[in-house]
């Protein structure tokens, strides 16, 4: 790829700003604090804000793209967002000096596409999924993905970025560092939500066969990543599941081969988000017993996302190397504290809806967060604000929430 002189200057100037921030000692301290938390050692709750409505965040053109070639827009936007978050939403993220160049990995996918009707109202899209599984034969529509690696294309990516950021930020190459494993999120797009819920009672063999087939396909992909040596250790600011940073001194596993990373050297995760109203017994039958085949492959694991899990902790204790449990806005915090104790990290998810209230009052948000942390006092806690759909066009709401959360977390050190 060629780059104009103007675009080169823009990107290098942004890289210089990030490199100066990354050199600050605060990031080493944040790494140590996340490592202690992930090891279940006593520390203040750590704060992580992500899934931000960036379309509402642009203030004083801080996020306005200036490179002329659209090929560089993704790289520029990522750096501008990182700088914006550092200026206005300084949570416990770690700013890294390294720029990561990805491998050129091709994936054929699962061979089946979503068939849905999309309705848009007030700018929000909703979907009705058409049912594609009627009989056991239909699950053969799920194909085993085939993975390939274009080493030459990956080498070109590395070369281009290394030349662009020469003398400013080091550039390293990496492959797959983890994977968002949510098979039920995908399965319902083929099965249909209502049909899937009914079939758990009326046609359980079909539901289990579909889930087993899909997990087989995911594991087939994982096996190929490992066989092709496409797995890599994560960066310092990589997340774990739907939670906070994955910093740890427990991974990679002792005696690991740095030239051949395996899943046991990495974090894994799983979540069946549509199981909010499913009993623990059915949760095991139609989700967890299948997910276990994936989870057992990884070194440490994170479970859950938006589904309430406070009453399913005993079930989750059977997950190998489970380290973090998501406690969503719908979960009962006091019950979660009693059932989890200090055995796992409580990945607390405050309700982002408070940022969409017609009247914004940070003191109300402070009161809500303080009450939740009081209920979880004595637990090892991370505070994860995510799924932020809107701030009603007022970016300062999120700025103030982040500052408030860090302050409140300090009161629970």
Secondary structure, DSSP 8 states (H G I E B T S, - for coil): ----HHHHHHHHHHHHHHHHHHTSTHHHHHHHHHHHHHTT-----EEEE-S--GGGT--TTTT----SSGGGHHHHHHHHHHHHHHHH---S----S-EEEE--EEE---S----EEEEEETTEEEEEE-----SGGGGGGS----EEE-HHHHHHHHHHHHHHTTTTS-EEEE-B------HHHHHHHHH-HHHHHHHHHH-HHHHHHHHHHHHHHHHHHHHHHHHTT-B----TT-B-TTSSB---SS-S-TT--TTS--GGGSEEEE--GGGTT--HHHHIIIIIHHHHHHHTTSSEEEE-SSS--TT-HHHHTTSTTEEEEEE-TTS-HHHHHHHHTTSSEEEE---GGGGGSSS--HHHHHHHHHHHHHHTTTSEEEEEE------TT-THHHHHHHHHHHHHHHTT-
